[in-house]
Amino acid sequence: MHGLCDQEAATLLRRLAAALNPGGAIVVGDQFGDSVMPGRSSRALLHLLDLNYLVATGGRVRGFAEVAQLLRAAGFRRPRHRRPLRSVTTELAVART
């Protein structure tokens, strides 16, 4: 989703919600900008990624709160934040229709 502008991300999520059966799940794997990342260099890298997505695609790094809001607006319920295997770089937003 970080390669998409807000409008494109919202459109994609609405289409996905419409395509899923009731109770279907969506999992968004990304790095969320509002997460606590260890070390100054990790946070600096996230800011560089954000700038890169903006320049290259018009997208950006979003925080989990922003992704959750987009999911709710698209019709998904109860977005949850997960870190698989306690990863410091990979995070998941999980929600259901």
N, C-alpha and C positions, 0 to 999 in steps of 0.2 A: 503494500500500500504506500510505502514511502516514495515510490516513483510516480504517484498520482497527485494531482491537485485536490483540494477538498471536494469540489464538485464531482470530479471523476470518481473519487473514492466513494462518495455518497451514492452515485449512480450504480457503481459496481455492487456495493453492498445491498442495495434495494433489489437488484436483479438476482443476486444470490439468495436473498431471503425468499423471493417469489418462486425460485426454482426448487427450494427444499421442501420436503414433506413437513407437516406439523411435528414439532419436536426435533427436527433436524439440527445438526450442530455445524458451527463454523469455527475454525481455528485460524487465527491470524498470528503468524510467527514473525517477530520483528524485534528491533531494539527500541524501547520506549524512552523518549526524551525526558520524562519526569521520574525515571527510576534512579535510584542511588547506585552509581557505578563506582567501583573501588579505584581510587587514584586519580590524580589530576590528568594524567595522560589519557586515560580511558574517556574522561569527560571531554577532553580536547578533541579526541578522535570522533566522538559522537557529534560535536559541533562542526567538524570538517565534513563529516558525512552529510549533515543537514545542508550545508552550503553546496556540496556537490549535487545532491538531489535537486535543489532549487535551480541551480544553473543548468544542469543536464536535462532535467525532465519537467521542471515546474513543480515538483513534489517537495516533500519535506519530511523530517523526522517528527512524528507526533508522540505525545505522551499517552500513557494508557488511558487517562481520563478523556482525552480527545477521541481516541479510538472507541472507547466505550460509548461515548455520546453519539458517534457516527453509527455504531451498531444499533443502539436503541432507536435512533431516528429511522433506520432502515427496517425496523420491525423485529429485531432480535431482543431476547429477554435476558436479564441478569448476566451481563458480561462479567467474567472472572479473569483475574490476573494470575498466571501460573509461570513458574520457572522450571523447565524440565531439568531433572538431575542437578538442581541447584546451579545451573549455568549462570555466569555473570553477564554473558553477552546475548543469549537467546531467551526471549520472553514470549509468552503466548497470551492472547486474548481469546477466551473461549465463551461462546454464547449459543443459545438455541432459539429456534423460531417459535 
